Structure formats: C-alpha cells, structure tokens
Amino acid sequence: MGMTMRRLDFLKNSKHVSILIVPDGNNKTFGFRLSVSFCKVFAVAVVLFSVLIIIGLVNSWRLPGLVLRNSQLKQENQTLQQENAKVVQLQKALADLKEIDKRLRIIAGVGGGTPDPAYEEHKSSEVEHISGRGDQPEGMPESPMQRILSAEEPASSRSRLKPTSKTRPSLWPLEGWVSAEYSHADISPGQRHTGIDIAAPLNTAVKAVAEGDVVLVENTEEFGNTIIIRHDASFATMYGHNNLVLVTQGEQVRKGQTIAFVGTSGHSSAPHLHLEIWKDGVPVEPREYLSE
C-alpha cells in the first residue's frame, strides 16, 4: 500500500514520463520521454476512440434492420398514398353522381333544388299580368318574337333606349343547367331551337339579362307565359315557360331585376326557362353574350 501511494505521488509530482525499451538479446536499449499532460490527453483519446468503435460496431449491427424497416415504411407510405388517391377519386365520383342526379331530377321536374323564397311573397300578392292570344293559327305557330318584331316601327323610332352596356344582354337570367342548346339548323322539318333551355327548380327567380322595355306579356301555346323585352334598337330577349310573371307590358326593367319565376307553362314537361336573344331581327346564340 505504501509502495502504491509513493508511485502515485511520483506521477503527480513528475512532469515527464520516461519509457525504456529493452530488446531481447544483445540489442541496444533505447527510451523516450513523454510529458504527463500528453499521456493524459492520449489516454482520453484512446478511451473516446474505443467508445466510437463500440458505437460503430453496434450501429453496423443494427443498420441492416434499420434499412429494411425504412424500406418497409416507404412501401407502406406509397401504398397509403395510392389508397388515399383512390378514396379521393371515389369521393369525387360520388359528388359528380350526386350532382348529375340533382340535375336529372330538376330536368325531370321531380325536385332536386330549392325555389326562390321570394316566390311565396309574390304568390300571396297574386302578381300576374298575362293576356291570352285566343285561337292559334293552324299549322306552325308564329314565334312571339317574330310577331313583335314584324309589328314594330322602324329601328330609328321603335326604341327610346340608346345602346349601352346596360342594354346589351350579358347576365345569365338564373342559376341552372342548359338542358337544350341553341340550334343553327332545323331540329325537325320547319323547326329550329332558336334559344337555350335552362333547367332549374320550379319557381326559381328569372332575371332580366339587360335593361329594357317590356313589349309583350302573353300566354302562348308553345312557350306558355311569355315575356319579351326590347333592350335597344338591336337587341330583344324572350323568356318562356314562366309560372308567375311579375312585370306588365310597357314597364321598364333594370338589368338583373326579377321578372318572373320558372314554370312549366306551354309545351314543357319539366321546369325550365326558354331564353332567346335576337339581334337586328334574327335569333343568335345566347352563350355568345351571356358572360356574367
């Protein structure tokens, strides 16, 4: 015990450590001196290096398992992404089917939408200003628009409204779905579809597509409760198959003003609006003007 303590005291009090190497045989001995500080640093470095080697060996042993687990997680993630994409596609397809079902129900006249709540208010006040034409002529009935335009005075005096952005048709008359397009050619011998049909729930509000004067409010055989608005010297529009009509002949209407509610009057199997736009005395494609 005393010898050990003396050796430790020696190391503590010494600044250098001498190392002597004595080879076997007659070879010459040699030695060298190292500082105590260097020995301490070297010992710490050896310990740290040993720890790093042990950690490296442990990690190298675990690495194959980690690589395999990472590969499995990547594959599972890809599978989940694919399944999620399928779910999103199914949800979109279901939403599309619901929308198609809703449109078909509206077009077929069996519900599928909510009518404008303003209808009940106007219905209770019994706002309706429609005159009948009486007997229809035999053969192909004359278009209400053709009859109005042929009876008008020359363009120079027939409209008091000057052409402006307000008198140019641009506003869609209601929210719905076009169930029949405008036809440039006859859809049957002697018949053309000179407007578009917009399917919507019964009693949906119909709005004027532009500012103008109401020149006709009449119940016709083909289009039922019909409204014709002259906008300026060039444009006129017709709204057919209405249920309740809110305007009177000779009244001036604003762009976007509610003029009627969607119905099935005339030759109609389901609620919809028949809209025609005429320019310079001839029907034109409504979609080319409706942009708002």
Backbone hydrogen bonds in HBPLUS format (Angstrom, degrees):
<---DONOR---> <-ACCEPTOR-->    atom                        ^
c    i                          cat <-CA-CA->   ^        H-A-AA   ^      H-
h    n   atom  resd res      DA  || num        DHA   H-A  angle D-A-AA Bond
n    s   type  num  typ     dist DA aas  dist angle  dist       angle   num
A0005-MET N   A0001-MET O   3.15 MM   4  6.35 163.0  2.18 147.0 150.8     1
A0006-ARG N   A0002-GLY O   3.03 MM   4  6.23 152.6  2.10 142.3 149.9     2
A0007-ARG N   A0003-MET O   3.04 MM   4  6.33 150.3  2.13 147.3 154.9     3
A0008-LEU N   A0004-THR O   3.05 MM   4  6.36 158.4  2.10 152.5 157.9     4
A0009-ASP N   A0005-MET O   2.93 MM   4  6.13 159.0  1.97 148.9 155.0     5
A0010-PHE N   A0006-ARG O   2.93 MM   4  6.09 142.5  2.07 137.0 147.8     6
A0011-LEU N   A0007-ARG O   3.02 MM   4  6.38 151.8  2.10 146.6 153.1     7
A0012-LYS N   A0008-LEU O   2.88 MM   4  6.16 157.5  1.93 150.4 157.2     8
A0013-ASN N   A0009-ASP O   2.94 MM   4  6.04 155.5  2.00 145.0 151.2     9
A0014-SER N   A0010-PHE O   2.86 MM   4  5.86 127.0  2.14 139.3 153.0    10
A0036-VAL N   A0015-LYS O   3.06 MM  21  5.52 162.2  2.09 126.5 127.3    11
A0017-VAL N   A0034-LEU O   2.53 MM  17  5.10 152.8  1.60 154.6 165.0    12
A0034-LEU N   A0017-VAL O   2.69 MM  17  5.10 160.9  1.73 150.0 155.9    13
A0019-ILE N   A0032-PHE O   2.68 MM  13  5.36 171.1  1.69 165.0 168.1    14
A0032-PHE N   A0019-ILE O   2.80 MM  13  5.36 146.1  1.91 146.8 157.3    15
A0021-ILE N   A0030-PHE O   2.66 MM   9  5.40 168.0  1.67 160.6 165.0    16
A0030-PHE N   A0021-ILE O   3.03 MM   9  5.40 160.2  2.07 152.5 157.6    17
A0039-CYS N   A0035-SER O   3.09 MM   4  6.43 157.5  2.15 148.6 154.8    18
A0040-LYS N   A0036-VAL O   2.99 MM   4  6.30 154.0  2.06 148.7 155.4    19
A0041-VAL N   A0037-SER O   2.97 MM   4  6.27 164.7  1.99 153.0 156.7    20
A0042-PHE N   A0038-PHE O   2.79 MM   4  5.96 160.5  1.83 153.0 159.0    21
A0043-ALA N   A0039-CYS O   2.85 MM   4  6.03 154.6  1.92 144.9 151.8    22
A0044-VAL N   A0040-LYS O   2.98 MM   4  6.28 158.7  2.02 150.5 155.7    23
A0045-ALA N   A0041-VAL O   2.90 MM   4  6.12 158.3  1.95 148.5 154.9    24
A0046-VAL N   A0042-PHE O   2.86 MM   4  6.11 153.9  1.93 147.9 155.0    25
A0047-VAL N   A0043-ALA O   2.99 MM   4  6.28 156.9  2.05 146.2 152.3    26
A0048-LEU N   A0044-VAL O   2.89 MM   4  6.18 164.5  1.91 154.4 158.4    27
A0049-PHE N   A0045-ALA O   2.82 MM   4  5.95 161.4  1.85 149.7 155.4    28
A0050-SER N   A0046-VAL O   2.90 MM   4  6.06 153.6  1.97 144.4 151.7    29
A0051-VAL N   A0047-VAL O   2.93 MM   4  6.24 153.1  2.00 147.0 154.6    30
A0052-LEU N   A0048-LEU O   2.88 MM   4  6.17 160.0  1.92 152.2 157.5    31
A0053-ILE N   A0049-PHE O   2.92 MM   4  6.15 154.1  1.98 146.1 153.2    32
A0054-ILE N   A0050-SER O   2.96 MM   4  6.23 155.7  2.02 145.3 151.8    33
A0055-ILE N   A0051-VAL O   2.86 MM   4  6.16 163.0  1.89 153.5 158.2    34
A0056-GLY N   A0052-LEU O   2.81 MM   4  5.98 160.4  1.84 148.5 154.4    35
A0057-LEU N   A0053-ILE O   2.88 MM   4  6.10 155.5  1.94 147.1 153.6    36
A0058-VAL N   A0054-ILE O   2.92 MM   4  6.19 157.9  1.96 149.9 156.0    37
A0059-ASN N   A0055-ILE O   2.84 MM   4  6.10 165.0  1.87 155.0 159.0    38
A0060-SER N   A0056-GLY O   2.81 MM   4  5.94 156.9  1.86 146.7 153.8    39
A0061-TRP N   A0057-LEU O   3.01 MM   4  6.17 138.3  2.19 136.3 147.2    40
A0061-TRP N   A0058-VAL O   3.14 MM   3  5.12 124.5  2.47  91.5 105.9    41
A0062-ARG N   A0058-VAL O   2.98 MM   4  6.34 141.5  2.13 140.8 151.9    42
A0062-ARG N   A0059-ASN O   3.02 MM   3  4.91 117.2  2.43  90.6 106.4    43
A0063-LEU N   A0059-ASN O   2.68 MM   4  5.72 134.3  1.89 150.2 163.2    44
A0065-GLY N   A0062-ARG O   3.10 MM   3  5.52 118.4  2.50 109.6 123.8    45
A0066-LEU N   A0062-ARG O   3.04 MM   4  6.34 155.4  2.10 153.3 161.1    46
A0067-VAL N   A0063-LEU O   2.84 MM   4  6.06 164.4  1.87 165.5 169.0    47
A0068-LEU N   A0064-PRO O   2.97 MM   4  6.13 160.1  2.01 145.2 150.7    48
A0069-ARG N   A0065-GLY O   2.88 MM   4  6.08 156.7  1.93 145.4 152.2    49
A0070-ASN N   A0066-LEU O   2.82 MM   4  5.99 156.4  1.87 149.0 155.7    50
A0071-SER N   A0067-VAL O   2.94 MM   4  6.15 155.4  2.00 146.6 153.2    51
A0072-GLN N   A0068-LEU O   2.96 MM   4  6.24 152.6  2.04 144.7 152.4    52
A0073-LEU N   A0069-ARG O   2.89 MM   4  6.15 155.1  1.95 148.1 154.8    53
A0074-LYS N   A0070-ASN O   2.94 MM   4  6.19 157.5  1.99 148.9 154.7    54
A0075-GLN N   A0071-SER O   3.03 MM   4  6.25 160.0  2.07 146.6 151.8    55
A0076-GLU N   A0072-GLN O   2.87 MM   4  6.12 157.2  1.93 148.1 154.8    56
A0077-ASN N   A0073-LEU O   2.82 MM   4  6.01 153.2  1.89 146.8 154.6    57
A0078-GLN N   A0074-LYS O   2.94 MM   4  6.21 157.6  1.99 149.6 155.0    58
A0079-THR N   A0075-GLN O   2.94 MM   4  6.18 157.1  1.99 146.1 152.8    59
A0080-LEU N   A0076-GLU O   2.85 MM   4  6.11 157.1  1.91 147.9 154.2    60
A0081-GLN N   A0077-ASN O   2.90 MM   4  6.15 155.8  1.96 148.2 154.9    61
A0082-GLN N   A0078-GLN O   2.94 MM   4  6.19 157.8  1.99 149.2 154.9    62
A0083-GLU N   A0079-THR O   2.89 MM   4  6.15 159.3  1.94 149.6 155.6    63
A0084-ASN N   A0080-LEU O   2.78 MM   4  5.94 154.4  1.84 147.1 154.8    64
A0085-ALA N   A0081-GLN O   2.89 MM   4  6.10 152.8  1.96 144.8 151.9    65
A0086-LYS N   A0082-GLN O   3.03 MM   4  6.31 150.5  2.12 143.5 151.3    66
A0087-VAL N   A0083-GLU O   2.94 MM   4  6.26 152.9  2.01 146.0 153.6    67
A0088-VAL N   A0084-ASN O   2.91 MM   4  6.20 159.8  1.95 150.7 155.8    68
A0089-GLN N   A0085-ALA O   2.96 MM   4  6.18 157.4  2.01 145.2 151.4    69
A0090-LEU N   A0086-LYS O   2.86 MM   4  6.12 155.1  1.92 147.9 155.0    70
A0091-GLN N   A0087-VAL O   2.84 MM   4  6.10 156.4  1.90 150.6 157.3    71
A0092-LYS N   A0088-VAL O   2.93 MM   4  6.17 158.1  1.97 148.7 154.5    72
A0093-ALA N   A0089-GLN O   2.83 MM   4  6.05 159.5  1.87 147.7 154.0    73
A0094-LEU N   A0090-LEU O   2.83 MM   4  6.02 154.7  1.89 147.3 154.3    74
A0095-ALA N   A0091-GLN O   2.91 MM   4  6.15 157.7  1.96 146.8 152.8    75
A0096-ASP N   A0092-LYS O   2.84 MM   4  6.10 155.7  1.90 149.5 156.6    76
A0097-LEU N   A0093-ALA O   2.89 MM   4  6.13 154.5  1.95 145.3 152.4    77
A0098-LYS N   A0094-LEU O   2.91 MM   4  6.19 154.9  1.98 148.3 155.1    78
A0099-GLU N   A0095-ALA O   2.94 MM   4  6.18 154.6  2.00 145.7 152.7    79
A0100-ILE N   A0096-ASP O   2.84 MM   4  6.09 157.9  1.89 149.8 156.1    80
A0101-ASP N   A0097-LEU O   2.80 MM   4  5.99 158.8  1.85 147.2 153.6    81
A0102-LYS N   A0098-LYS O   2.86 MM   4  6.07 154.3  1.93 144.2 151.4    82
A0103-ARG N   A0099-GLU O   2.92 MM   4  6.20 159.8  1.96 148.8 153.9    83
A0104-LEU N   A0100-ILE O   2.83 MM   4  6.05 162.8  1.86 153.0 158.1    84
A0105-ARG N   A0101-ASP O   2.91 MM   4  6.08 154.1  1.98 146.4 153.5    85
A0106-ILE N   A0102-LYS O   3.02 MM   4  6.28 155.4  2.08 146.3 152.9    86
A0107-ILE N   A0103-ARG O   2.80 MM   4  6.03 168.1  1.81 156.0 159.6    87
A0108-ALA N   A0104-LEU O   2.77 MM   4  5.87 149.6  1.87 142.2 151.1    88
A0109-GLY N   A0105-ARG O   2.90 MM   4  5.94 109.8  2.40 129.9 146.3    89
A0110-VAL N   A0105-ARG O   2.80 MM   5  5.11 164.7  1.82 153.8 154.5    90
A0109-GLY N   A0106-ILE O   3.00 MM   3  4.93 145.9  2.12  96.2 106.9    91
A0116-ASP N   A0203-ASN O   3.23 MM  87  6.22 140.7  2.39 114.7 123.0    92
A0119-TYR N   A0116-ASP O   3.06 MM   3  5.80 164.1  2.08 120.1 125.0    93
A0122-HIS N   A0118-ALA O   3.09 MM   4  6.41 163.6  2.12 157.1 160.8    94
A0123-LYS N   A0119-TYR O   2.69 MM   4  5.80 152.8  1.76 154.6 164.1    95
A0124-SER N   A0120-GLU O   3.02 MM   4  6.10 157.0  2.07 143.8 148.3    96
A0125-SER N   A0122-HIS O   3.18 MM   3  5.20 128.3  2.46  93.5 106.9    97
A0126-GLU N   A0123-LYS O   2.95 MM   3  4.95 153.8  2.02 102.4 110.9    98
A0219-ASN N   A0131-SER O   2.85 MM  88  5.99 159.0  1.89 149.5 152.6    99
A0147-ARG N   A0143-SER O   3.00 MM   4  6.29 159.2  2.04 156.9 162.8   100
A0148-ILE N   A0144-PRO O   2.99 MM   4  6.21 157.3  2.05 147.8 153.6   101
A0149-LEU N   A0145-MET O   2.89 MM   4  6.04 170.6  1.90 155.8 158.6   102
A0150-SER N   A0146-GLN O   2.92 MM   4  5.95 157.0  1.98 145.0 151.5   103
A0151-ALA N   A0147-ARG O   3.20 MM   4  6.25 133.8  2.42 133.7 144.4   104
A0151-ALA N   A0148-ILE O   3.17 MM   3  5.23 132.4  2.41  95.5 108.3   105
A0152-GLU N   A0149-LEU O   3.27 MM   3  5.21 152.0  2.35  96.9 105.1   106
A0157-SER N   A0154-PRO O   3.00 MM   3  5.89 159.4  2.04 126.1 131.1   107
A0158-ARG N   A0154-PRO O   3.00 MM   4  5.88 131.5  2.24 149.9 161.9   108
A0167-THR N   A0164-THR O   3.15 MM   3  5.31 134.0  2.37  99.4 111.1   109
A0211-GLU N   A0166-LYS O   2.76 MM  45  5.54 166.8  1.78 149.0 149.3   110
A0170-SER N   A0209-VAL O   3.38 MM  39  5.93 165.9  2.40 140.0 139.5   111
A0291-SER N   A0170-SER O   2.84 MM 121  5.43 148.4  1.94 136.0 142.0   112
A0292-GLU N   A0170-SER O   2.93 MM 122  5.90 168.9  1.95 159.9 156.9   113
A0171-LEU N   A0209-VAL O   3.40 MM  38  4.55 169.0  2.42 132.2 130.6   114
A0207-LYS N   A0173-PRO O   2.85 MM  34  4.56 156.3  1.91 129.8 137.2   115
A0177-TRP N   A0199-ALA O   3.04 MM  22  5.22 154.7  2.10 141.0 148.5   116
A0199-ALA N   A0177-TRP O   2.73 MM  22  5.22 150.7  1.81 159.2 149.5   117
A0179-SER N   A0197-ASP O   2.80 MM  18  5.54 143.3  1.94 141.4 152.9   118
A0197-ASP N   A0180-ALA O   2.94 MM  17  4.95 161.6  1.97 139.3 144.7   119
A0183-SER N   A0193-HIS O   2.84 MM  10  5.11 165.0  1.86 157.6 155.7   120
A0187-ILE N   A0191-GLN O   2.75 MM   4  5.89 132.7  1.97 138.8 154.1   121
A0191-GLN N   A0188-SER O   2.82 MM   3  5.22 165.2  1.85 145.8 142.6   122
A0196-ILE N   A0275-LEU O   2.95 MM  79  5.48 150.6  2.04 151.0 156.9   123
A0275-LEU N   A0196-ILE O   2.91 MM  79  5.48 171.1  1.92 164.2 164.3   124
A0198-ILE N   A0273-LEU O   2.81 MM  75  5.14 161.2  1.85 147.8 153.7   125
A0273-LEU N   A0198-ILE O   2.95 MM  75  5.14 159.5  1.99 132.8 137.4   126
A0204-THR N   A0201-PRO O   3.14 MM   3  5.76 128.5  2.41 149.0 142.1   127
A0203-ASN N   A0262-VAL O   2.85 MM  59  4.60 160.4  1.89 131.6 134.8   128
A0262-VAL N   A0204-THR O   2.82 MM  58  5.16 160.7  1.86 144.2 149.5   129
A0206-VAL N   A0260-ALA O   2.80 MM  54  5.14 163.4  1.82 147.4 142.6   130
A0259-ILE N   A0206-VAL O   2.81 MM  53  5.91 158.5  1.86 159.7 166.7   131
A0208-ALA N   A0257-GLN O   2.93 MM  49  5.54 151.5  2.02 145.8 152.1   132
A0256-GLY N   A0208-ALA O   2.91 MM  48  5.07 160.4  1.95 139.6 145.7   133
A0212-GLY N   A0253-VAL O   3.15 MM  41  5.58 161.3  2.19 145.5 148.4   134
A0253-VAL N   A0212-GLY O   2.83 MM  41  5.58 164.8  1.86 164.0 169.3   135
A0213-ASP N   A0230-ARG O   2.83 MM  17  5.30 161.1  1.86 155.1 152.9   136
A0230-ARG N   A0213-ASP O   2.82 MM  17  5.30 155.2  1.88 164.8 159.1   137
A0214-VAL N   A0251-GLU O   2.79 MM  37  5.36 172.4  1.80 161.3 163.8   138
A0250-GLY N   A0214-VAL O   2.69 MM  36  5.19 166.7  1.71 145.6 150.1   139
A0215-VAL N   A0228-ILE O   2.90 MM  13  5.73 152.9  1.97 146.5 155.3   140
A0228-ILE N   A0216-LEU O   2.98 MM  12  4.97 155.0  2.04 139.8 141.1   141
A0218-GLU N   A0226-THR O   2.98 MM   8  5.29 158.3  2.03 145.9 152.9   142
A0226-THR N   A0218-GLU O   2.69 MM   8  5.29 174.9  1.69 161.3 162.0   143
A0220-THR N   A0224-GLY O   2.79 MM   4  4.74 163.2  1.81 130.4 127.5   144
A0224-GLY N   A0220-THR O   2.95 MM   4  4.74 126.3  2.24 124.9 129.5   145
A0267-HIS N   A0222-GLU O   2.97 MM  45  5.28 166.6  1.98 127.0 130.8   146
A0241-HIS N   A0223-PHE O   2.57 MM  18  5.06 155.3  1.63 161.7 153.7   147
A0242-ASN N   A0225-ASN O   3.23 MM  17  5.10 154.8  2.30 144.7 140.1   148
A0227-ILE N   A0239-TYR O   2.96 MM  12  5.14 152.4  2.04 140.2 149.1   149
A0239-TYR N   A0227-ILE O   2.81 MM  12  5.14 155.5  1.87 152.8 159.7   150
A0229-ILE N   A0237-THR O   2.86 MM   8  5.34 159.8  1.90 153.8 160.7   151
A0237-THR N   A0229-ILE O   2.90 MM   8  5.34 155.9  1.96 148.3 156.0   152
A0231-HIS N   A0235-PHE O   2.92 MM   4  5.39 155.6  1.98 138.4 144.8   153
A0232-ASP N   A0235-PHE O   3.44 MM   3  5.54 161.2  2.48 139.3 140.2   154
A0280-ASP N   A0234-SER O   2.86 MM  46  4.79 155.2  1.92 129.6 137.6   155
A0236-ALA N   A0278-TRP O   3.01 MM  42  5.22 145.8  2.13 145.9 150.0   156
A0278-TRP N   A0236-ALA O   2.81 MM  42  5.22 175.0  1.81 167.7 167.0   157
A0238-MET N   A0276-GLU O   2.93 MM  38  5.03 153.2  2.01 137.3 143.6   158
A0276-GLU N   A0238-MET O   3.01 MM  38  5.03 155.3  2.07 139.8 144.5   159
A0240-GLY N   A0274-HIS O   2.83 MM  34  4.81 159.7  1.87 140.2 146.8   160
A0274-HIS N   A0240-GLY O   3.26 MM  34  4.81 168.8  2.28 123.3 126.2   161
A0263-GLY N   A0241-HIS O   3.11 MM  22  5.54 121.8  2.47 138.4 146.0   162
A0243-ASN N   A0261-PHE O   2.71 MM  18  5.52 174.4  1.71 164.5 165.3   163
A0261-PHE N   A0244-LEU O   2.90 MM  17  5.32 132.0  2.13 147.8 158.6   164
A0246-LEU N   A0259-ILE O   2.84 MM  13  5.07 170.6  1.85 138.1 137.9   165
A0251-GLU N   A0248-THR O   3.09 MM   3  5.65 158.8  2.14 137.9 139.1   166
A0257-GLN N   A0254-ARG O   3.20 MM   3  5.35 163.2  2.23 124.9 124.0   167
A0272-HIS N   A0263-GLY O   3.32 MM   9  6.27 153.6  2.39 165.2 158.9   168
A0268-SER N   A0266-GLY O   3.09 MM   2  5.75 119.0  2.48 108.8  92.6   169
A0284-VAL N   A0277-ILE O   2.88 MM   7  5.86 161.9  1.91 173.0 167.7   170
A0279-LYS N   A0282-VAL O   2.85 MM   3  5.51 157.0  1.90 162.8 157.2   171
A0282-VAL N   A0279-LYS O   3.20 MM   3  5.51 162.3  2.23 112.0 117.1   172
A0288-GLU N   A0285-GLU O   3.15 MM   3  5.77 151.8  2.24 116.8 124.0   173
A0289-TYR N   A0286-PRO O   2.91 MM   3  5.57 163.6  1.94 121.6 127.1   174
A0290-LEU N   A0286-PRO O   3.04 MM   4  6.23 155.1  2.11 156.3 164.1   175
